[in-house]
Amino acid sequence: MSSFWSGKGVVVTGASSGLGFAIAQAAAASGAKVVLAARGADALNAAVERICQAGGDANAVRADATNEAEVHDLVKESLVRLGRVDLLVNCAGKSARGAALETTPDDFRYLLEVNLISTVICTRAFAEPLIAQRGHLVNIGSLAGKSAARWLGAYAAAKFAVTGYTQQLRLELEPQGLHVMLVCPGPIARSEPRQRDTDRLGHVPAEAAKPGAGVKTRALDPNWLAQRILQGCERRRRELVYPRKARLLFAISQLSPTLGDQFVKWMT
């Protein structure tokens, strides 16, 4: 076990399940003191109990990452329980499915609120203690935040916004000592199938309801990805993309949108 995280303070939003929980669990197993934040108190408390039963130091703080008042309370509570904050992982977010023209302005507002605005609120609130520790800010993006695919509704637009915001933060805050990293994963394996509102899919193929909107790639193990994220922080990497072969698609899309679109259609 690396001693890098021993005694350090880690805050993870969206931490009651999925990748957020895996990151919190991995950080605690590496010796960090962890605060898990999420909206659902029951699931959050169960997640903390699992980490503590394994010998980790974890605390639950119920907070809605889109609510500024609750996030400011989260900052205060995290500093009380941890004493310091060395890493913030903005993992709260939500995916969606739907044809572009059937996705309403309200759908876009909601996805932007959950994926982008939550990241903005939490980043602003935690910036001062993070900079003081020359710590780490990790924003969980998506492959869809680098190259859009069909039937993603407002999700691609929301994650593209997270990508742009993260780059701006890197350019402005790295000179102050803050490490900023964007993580762009493909579909992530889940122990339980995600529940989707299939009635909202509209004129969208059934394949779109699958992880990654049917992208032809193996789902990532969240525990494996969590370890890569912690290692990326240790090395102060600026960006992680998994699977790595997706970077070829991003390069092709920048050079030739026509080829990039053909590649996306073939991959999904």
Secondary structure as the mmCIF struct_conf table of DSSP 4:
data_model
#
loop_
_struct_conf.conf_type_id
_struct_conf.id
_struct_conf.beg_label_comp_id
_struct_conf.beg_label_asym_id
_struct_conf.beg_label_seq_id
_struct_conf.end_label_comp_id
_struct_conf.end_label_asym_id
_struct_conf.end_label_seq_id
BEND BEND1 SER A 3 SER A 3
TURN_TY1_P TURN_TY1_P1 PHE A 4 GLY A 7
STRN STRN1 GLY A 9 THR A 13
BEND BEND2 GLY A 14 GLY A 14
BEND BEND3 SER A 16 SER A 17
HELX_RH_AL_P HELX_RH_AL_P1 GLY A 18 ALA A 29
TURN_TY1_P TURN_TY1_P2 SER A 30 GLY A 31
STRN STRN2 LYS A 33 ALA A 38
BEND BEND4 ARG A 39 ARG A 39
HELX_RH_AL_P HELX_RH_AL_P2 ALA A 41 GLN A 53
TURN_TY1_P TURN_TY1_P3 ALA A 54 GLY A 55
STRN STRN3 ASP A 57 ARG A 62
TURN_TY1_P TURN_TY1_P4 ALA A 65 THR A 66
HELX_RH_AL_P HELX_RH_AL_P3 GLU A 68 LEU A 82
BEND BEND5 GLY A 83 ARG A 84
STRN STRN4 LEU A 87 ASN A 90
STRN STRN5 GLY A 98 GLY A 98
HELX_RH_3T_P HELX_RH_3T_P1 ALA A 100 GLU A 102
BEND BEND6 THR A 103 THR A 103
HELX_RH_AL_P HELX_RH_AL_P4 PRO A 105 LEU A 112
HELX_RH_PI_P HELX_RH_PI_P1 GLU A 113 ILE A 117
HELX_RH_AL_P HELX_RH_AL_P5 SER A 118 ALA A 132
TURN_TY1_P TURN_TY1_P5 GLN A 133 ARG A 134
STRN STRN6 HIS A 136 ILE A 140
HELX_RH_3T_P HELX_RH_3T_P2 LEU A 143 GLY A 145
TURN_TY1_P TURN_TY1_P6 LYS A 146 LYS A 146
BEND BEND7 SER A 147 SER A 147
TURN_TY1_P TURN_TY1_P7 ARG A 150 TRP A 151
STRN STRN7 LEU A 152 LEU A 152
TURN_TY1_P TURN_TY1_P8 GLY A 153 ALA A 154
HELX_RH_AL_P HELX_RH_AL_P6 TYR A 155 LEU A 173
HELX_RH_3T_P HELX_RH_3T_P3 GLU A 174 GLN A 176
TURN_TY1_P TURN_TY1_P9 GLY A 177 GLY A 177
STRN STRN8 HIS A 179 PRO A 185
STRN STRN9 ILE A 188 ILE A 188
BEND BEND8 SER A 191 GLU A 192
HELX_LH_PP_P HELX_LH_PP_P1 PRO A 193 GLN A 195
HELX_RH_3T_P HELX_RH_3T_P4 THR A 198 LEU A 201
BEND BEND9 HIS A 203 HIS A 203
HELX_RH_3T_P HELX_RH_3T_P5 ALA A 206 ALA A 209
BEND BEND10 LYS A 210 LYS A 210
HELX_RH_3T_P HELX_RH_3T_P6 PRO A 211 GLY A 214
BEND BEND11 LYS A 216 THR A 217
HELX_LH_PP_P HELX_LH_PP_P2 ARG A 218 ALA A 219
STRN STRN10 LEU A 220 LEU A 220
HELX_LH_PP_P HELX_LH_PP_P3 ASP A 221 ASP A 221
HELX_RH_AL_P HELX_RH_AL_P7 PRO A 222 GLU A 234
TURN_TY1_P TURN_TY1_P10 ARG A 235 ARG A 236
BEND BEND12 ARG A 238 ARG A 238
STRN STRN11 GLU A 239 TYR A 242
BEND BEND13 PRO A 243 PRO A 243
TURN_TY1_P TURN_TY1_P11 ARG A 244 LYS A 245
HELX_RH_AL_P HELX_RH_AL_P8 ALA A 246 LEU A 255
HELX_RH_AL_P HELX_RH_AL_P9 PRO A 257 MET A 267
#
